[in-house]
């Protein structure tokens, strides 16, 4: 498939409604320091495009985790596939929950309607994914990208028109924003400029080099060069859309600071930053135009759900069912079974979305504390398989355990110990460092046994 189309599809898949709502909410409540992460994009493009993609594209695979078996054995392949399935199930459950939480605000419904909205929004994406496969996913992602970008730009234009210009742009540091230094070695400081850059590099590289949703996109292109072009498109789209969404946050902050009475009773700019964008859509956009932005929110959610369901389906079939001889005898039967499996996976996600309400924090923090716990351990398996010649299955598995444990400890330090919470920016880099260090030590000094 065309590299440009694949690049847009990968970006929209990784963007999701979480980012679409979290980015403006982060600007409103905490300030712009996370935008420093955009400085990492050129670095991640060089690492992913010129180091990871050429290595990954040497073998044409349906499941990314086939790449692990040749070097580290069947056990590591199944370990990686299992972690990916858990990662995407949790991520999509969170996505449906947060999308539904925003939509009930837009629709003027009570919180008790969240499960019903979750069922409707989830089913739409699940049905067309189970019917159409990866080509349907990629093509619909393009339309969804246009909708979500158009919805954000429209919001900025309308706020600017109401305020008679760009007076919403913050000319000084807003008093309610966090103190956000250039760097700090105090792990309790929520966000720093250096932390934003490092955490972005870690997340981008680990996702691009170990996630089925990304690797599946590379395999849909003609060769490594085309895959690299697709990742360049992804990188450029990310910079553009993140900056636009940041401007949405600044515009809404400026508007409601100038018109404090426009917020309903009980809603606060600082405490309810994630809800301000949905509220503005519902109350201040003209009829029809508000529907366009709601469609954009739906689009961002669907593009992530359809890609996740399609990727999990490929992994379950290739890494598990085909291995135990459960593959249908004909290709037609295999395709029919894949559609049924995709629908079943989707229903699991919709059902599990009701559990996400118990994770504390704003949209950005909740994402870091749930879905990102497994991103670095999965990538570590690929890094060991592709670049560490002395890596062993035992070392890879042991490092994985220590990496996940580290991610959980950092992410839920306050819950586990009762002490002050640690910054979410430390989750990825800490887990990756511990994971690789332990894996290399055990591989080098430990017994060289296989996992089969």
C-alpha angles and dihedrals in degrees: 000000000000113000093226092055091046091050093053090045093052092048095049090047092055094039100060129161089287091070092036090061100026097056096059090040091052091051091050099045107029110014139245104300094108088064086074084078088077088071086068094060097087090049093050091047091055093047096044099034099043103026112027105030097053090052095044093048094057088089126044107222138165094212119039089218092068084078091065097055099066093055106029105020139247095298094059091046091054091044091054093045092049093051091048092052091050091046095053095041090055092042095051092044089054090046094054092046095050092044091050091046089056094044094054087057090051093046094046093240130142124255090258088073094063095094092050093048089047091055093050097045092044096047094055093058093039094054098052092041092053090049101043113029128203097332091055090047094052096045095046088048089064093056091044090052090055091049097049094045091046092050093053094046090048091055091052092048094050094046090049090050092051092049094044095242140341097320088128092073107109109245093183140021109288112238093230094054120103124257101260113184129193090253139342134183090206103106090205094067102103100218139358134179093248091044091054092052096046095043090049092051091049095047096043096047094043093049094045093046103041111022121099091216090061100037090046087059093051090051089055091065129080100252145332092287092054091045089053090052090051091054090049089055089049091052095049092046090050094054093048097046096042090052091048092050090048088054089051088056093048091047094051092045091052093045096051093042088057092042106034092162090063091076116086121247110279096025118109127189093226101039096038102036093135092055097051096081094050090045092052091049092053099042109028110029115089117256108273094024090062087053089055092056092045087052087052090054090050090047094053090050095046094048090058096041095049093048093046094049092047092049095047090049091054092048095047092050099041102037101035119013098039089047094058093045098257094128113124113247096241130051089233090055090047091054093047091050090049090055092051091046092050091053092049092050090050092054090052089054094050091049094047093050090082090068095061094078090079096067111095127221139057121301094273095049094044090055093051092048096051119024098028095058091086101034097088097041091053092049091047089062090055093045091052093046096047105033111020109076095190096047116131132198091245091051092048093050094045092048089050092056092049092045094053091045091052092049092051093047093051095042096047101027093128093049095046099042104021089234130120113300121256124234115271088225089075096058100083102039094043094048093046094048094049093043096053094040094053093042093052094046094049092044093050100042103023132080115289099233128148131236110226 
